[in-house]
């Protein structure tokens, strides 16, 4: 079979067949009566073998070794091809993600693209200072890859850089909430905590909705991070968690501040005071916890809190009684 017919039937171009011939990889072994070189059935079978091995990613040199060396062992080469392919896929996946971030930022021109690329490189730097500067620069009036900022916030371990990323996301408008929502479901506890801390600083409705979901998260750290933020946003479903935080002295000052903010609603003030009193009476016998609950009543307006403080001013725990008496004096002075 002549080269043109082989090319037509095999799908390998005549140019490539000549290249195989020049390398000694596949040489036509026959001759026609007119003296033209002709491919035998065995030659064509070898061409198909060459193409099969090339499809696995082997170089032409490796293909030649595989076909001609009787002692050739494929396992090591296949393992190496697997490693190379994984590295290539990882690189292509990263490139695809980077292109997606640039596209999502909707750059108006190549200058915007270059700024976004510089930002992404900064966020990926091994230097904490470089990452922090990149985060702070992202609030400049240029398109921002918000998803990349959110991903960086979920991965960041340096507290200063993390703070800069949360600040940038809070000012981005979008906030990267879709990425942070995935972070709340991460199997890694540190990532879940970073996600909820970031959401707590984003002042939009989507972030608030995710914080409500976080309040029912199985991770107690996530719940305790979400509750103060929700309290400051006027969400009454945060009250039980906030009171528990006061009792357990877990970020109890922020929890008490959130309860005070919620108590600005008169309907909630009496409910909060009642729950605090219930915990004082039945929830805990720990003296320090009772003092913190009493202190939390200080900024809860209304008759329920005042009556509770009057009763507590006669509490058998002298420290609780003194705290209640002092708070009553301050309230009367107001």
C-alpha positions in Angstrom: 0.0 0.0 0.0 1.4 3.4 -1.0 1.8 6.3 1.4 -1.2 8.2 0.2 -3.5 5.2 0.7 -2.0 4.5 4.1 -2.6 8.1 5.2 -6.2 8.0 4.0 -7.0 4.7 5.8 -5.1 5.2 9.0 -5.8 8.9 9.6 -2.1 9.6 10.0 -0.9 12.3 7.6 1.6 11.6 4.9 3.8 14.2 6.4 3.8 12.4 9.7 4.4 9.0 8.0 7.5 10.5 6.4 8.6 11.8 9.8 8.2 8.3 11.2 10.3 7.0 8.3 13.0 9.5 8.9 13.2 8.5 12.6 13.3 4.8 11.7 10.1 4.3 13.7 8.0 2.9 10.8 9.7 2.3 7.5 7.9 0.8 4.4 9.5 -2.6 3.8 8.2 -3.3 0.3 8.6 -2.1 -3.2 6.2 -1.9 -6.1 7.2 -3.0 -9.6 7.7 0.6 -10.4 10.2 1.0 -7.5 7.9 2.9 -5.2 8.2 2.1 -1.5 5.2 0.2 -0.2 3.8 -0.4 3.3 3.1 -4.0 4.2 0.3 -5.3 6.5 3.0 -5.5 9.3 4.1 -1.9 8.7 0.5 -0.7 8.9 0.0 -2.7 12.1 3.1 -1.0 13.5 1.7 2.5 12.6 -1.5 1.7 14.6 0.7 0.6 17.5 2.6 3.8 17.3 -0.6 5.9 17.3 -2.0 3.9 20.2 1.1 4.5 22.4 1.2 8.2 21.4 -2.4 8.5 22.6 -1.1 7.6 26.1 1.2 10.6 26.1 4.4 8.7 25.2 7.0 10.6 23.1 8.1 9.2 19.8 11.4 8.2 21.4 9.6 6.3 24.2 7.3 4.7 21.6 10.4 3.4 19.8 11.8 1.9 23.0 8.5 0.3 23.8 8.1 -1.4 20.4 11.7 -2.4 19.8 13.2 -3.3 23.2 12.3 -6.9 24.1 13.1 -6.2 27.8 11.0 -3.0 28.0 8.9 -2.9 31.2 5.9 -0.6 30.8 5.0 -0.3 34.5 7.6 2.4 35.4 6.8 4.4 32.4 3.1 4.2 32.9 3.5 5.3 36.6 5.6 8.3 35.3 2.9 9.1 32.8 0.2 9.0 35.5 2.3 11.5 37.6 2.9 13.8 34.6 -0.8 13.7 33.7 -1.9 14.6 37.2 0.5 17.5 37.3 -0.8 18.7 34.0 -4.4 18.4 35.1 -3.6 20.3 38.3 -1.9 23.0 36.3 -4.8 23.2 33.8 -7.3 23.3 36.6 -5.5 26.2 38.3 -5.3 28.0 35.0 -9.1 27.4 34.4 -9.9 28.7 37.9 -7.7 31.8 37.3 -9.3 32.5 34.0 -12.7 32.1 35.7 -11.8 34.6 38.4 -10.7 37.1 35.8 -13.8 36.6 33.7 -16.1 37.0 36.8 -14.5 40.4 37.5 -15.6 41.6 34.1 -12.5 43.5 33.2 -13.0 46.4 30.8 -9.6 46.2 29.2 -6.2 44.6 29.3 -5.0 47.0 32.0 -7.7 45.6 34.3 -6.7 42.1 33.4 -3.1 42.8 34.3 -4.1 44.4 37.6 -6.3 41.3 38.4 -3.4 38.9 37.5 -1.1 40.9 39.8 -3.7 40.7 42.6 -4.0 37.0 42.2 -0.3 36.5 42.2 -0.1 38.7 45.4 -2.8 36.6 47.1 -0.8 33.4 46.3 2.5 34.7 47.6 4.4 32.9 50.3 5.0 36.3 52.0 2.3 37.3 54.5 3.2 41.0 53.9 2.6 40.6 50.2 -0.7 38.8 50.7 -1.8 41.6 53.0 -0.9 44.3 50.6 -2.7 42.5 47.8 -5.8 42.2 50.0 -5.7 45.9 50.9 -5.1 47.0 47.3 -8.2 45.1 46.1 -10.5 47.9 47.2 -9.1 50.2 44.5 -11.6 51.2 41.8 -10.8 48.3 39.5 -12.6 45.0 38.9 -12.1 42.6 41.8 -12.1 38.8 41.7 -14.3 38.5 44.8 -14.3 34.7 44.6 -10.5 34.7 44.8 -10.6 36.9 47.9 -13.1 34.6 49.6 -11.0 31.5 48.8 -7.9 33.3 50.2 -9.9 34.1 53.3 -10.8 30.5 53.8 -7.1 29.4 53.4 -5.4 32.2 55.3 -3.7 31.4 58.6 -2.0 34.7 59.3 -4.4 36.8 61.5 -3.3 40.1 60.0 -3.8 39.0 56.4 -7.1 37.3 57.4 -8.3 40.6 58.8 -7.3 42.5 55.6 -9.2 39.9 53.5 -12.3 40.2 55.6 -12.1 44.0 55.4 -11.8 43.8 51.6 -14.7 41.4 51.2 -16.9 43.5 53.4 -16.3 46.4 51.0 -16.6 44.4 47.8 -20.4 44.5 47.6 -20.7 40.8 46.7 -18.7 39.5 49.6 -18.0 36.2 47.9 -20.8 34.6 49.8 -21.2 31.6 47.5 -17.6 30.6 48.2 -18.0 31.2 51.9 -21.2 29.1 52.0 -19.1 26.2 50.7 -16.6 27.0 53.5 -19.3 26.5 56.1 -19.7 23.0 54.9 -16.0 22.2 54.9 -14.9 19.0 56.7 -12.0 21.1 58.1 -12.9 22.9 61.4 -10.5 25.8 60.8 -12.0 26.5 57.4 -15.6 26.5 58.8 -14.5 29.0 61.5 -12.8 31.3 58.9 -15.9 31.2 56.8 -18.3 32.3 59.6 -15.9 35.0 60.9 -15.7 36.4 57.4 -19.5 36.3 56.9 -19.9 38.1 60.2 -18.2 41.2 58.7 -20.1 41.3 55.5 -23.1 43.6 55.8 -25.5 42.2 53.2 -28.6 40.0 53.2 -27.0 37.0 51.7 -24.3 36.9 54.5 -27.0 37.4 57.1 -29.0 34.4 55.7 -25.9 32.3 55.8 -25.2 33.3 59.4 -28.8 32.1 60.3 -27.8 28.7 58.8 -24.6 28.8 60.7 -26.5 29.2 63.9 -27.8 25.6 63.5 -24.4 24.2 62.4 -23.2 21.1 64.2 -19.9 22.9 64.9 -20.3 24.8 68.2 -17.5 27.2 67.3 -19.4 28.2 64.1 -22.6 28.7 66.2 -20.7 30.9 68.7 -19.2 33.0 65.9 -22.5 33.5 64.2 -24.6 34.4 67.2 -23.0 37.8 68.2 -23.1 39.0 64.6 -26.7 38.0 64.2 -27.5 39.6 67.6 -26.1 42.9 66.3 -28.3 42.5 63.2 -31.4 42.2 65.3 -31.9 38.4 64.9 -33.8 37.1 68.0 -33.0 33.4 67.2 -29.5 34.2 68.4 -30.6 34.8 72.0 -30.3 31.3 73.4 -26.8 30.8 72.0 -25.8 34.3 73.3 -27.0 33.5 76.8 -25.1 30.2 76.8 -22.0 32.0 75.7 -22.4 34.3 78.7 -22.8 31.4 81.0 -19.8 29.5 79.6 -17.6 32.6 79.5 -17.0 32.2 75.7 -16.6 35.6 74.1 -19.1 36.6 76.8 -18.5 40.4 76.5 -19.5 40.4 72.8 -22.4 38.1 73.6 -23.6 40.5 76.3 -23.2 43.4 73.9 -25.3 41.6 71.3 -28.0 40.9 73.9 -28.0 44.6 74.8 -28.5 45.5 71.1 -31.4 43.0 70.7 -33.0 44.4 73.9 -33.5 47.7 72.1 -36.7 46.1 70.9 -39.0 46.3 73.9 -40.8 43.1 73.0 -37.4 41.3 73.1 -36.1 43.0 76.2 -38.5 41.2 78.5 -37.9 37.9 76.8 -34.2 38.2 77.2 -34.5 39.3 80.8 -36.7 36.3 81.5 -34.3 33.9 79.9 -31.4 35.4 81.9 -33.3 35.0 85.1 -34.3 31.4 84.3 -30.6 30.6 83.8 -29.8 32.3 87.1 -32.4 30.2 88.9 -32.1 26.9 87.2 -29.4 26.9 84.5 -26.2 27.0 86.6 -24.9 27.0 90.1 -21.5 28.2 89.2 -20.9 31.5 91.1 -18.8 33.2 88.3 -21.5 32.3 85.8 -24.2 33.8 88.0 -22.2 37.0 88.3 -21.9 37.2 84.5 -25.6 36.7 84.0 -26.3 39.4 86.5 -24.0 41.8 84.7 -25.7 40.9 81.4 -29.0 42.2 82.9 -27.4 45.7 83.3 -28.1 46.8 79.7 -31.5 45.1 79.4 -34.2 47.7 79.8 -37.7 47.1 81.2 -39.5 46.1 84.3 -38.6 42.4 84.1 -34.9 43.1 84.3 -35.4 45.7 87.1 -37.4 43.3 89.2 -34.9 40.6 88.7 -32.0 42.9 89.7 -34.0 43.9 92.8 -34.4 40.3 93.8 -30.7 39.6 93.1 -29.6 42.5 95.3 -30.6 40.2 98.2 -29.0 37.1 96.7 -27.2 34.8 99.1 -24.1 35.0 96.9 -22.7 38.3 98.2 -20.8 39.0 95.0 -24.0 38.6 92.9 -25.9 40.8 95.4 -23.3 43.6 95.2 -23.3 43.5 91.4 -27.1 43.7 91.3 -27.2 46.5 93.8 -24.6 48.5 91.8 -26.5 48.0 88.6 -29.8 49.1 90.2 -28.1 52.3 91.5 -26.8 53.1 88.0 -30.3 52.4 86.5 -32.0 54.7 89.0 -29.4 57.4 88.4 -30.4 57.3 84.7 
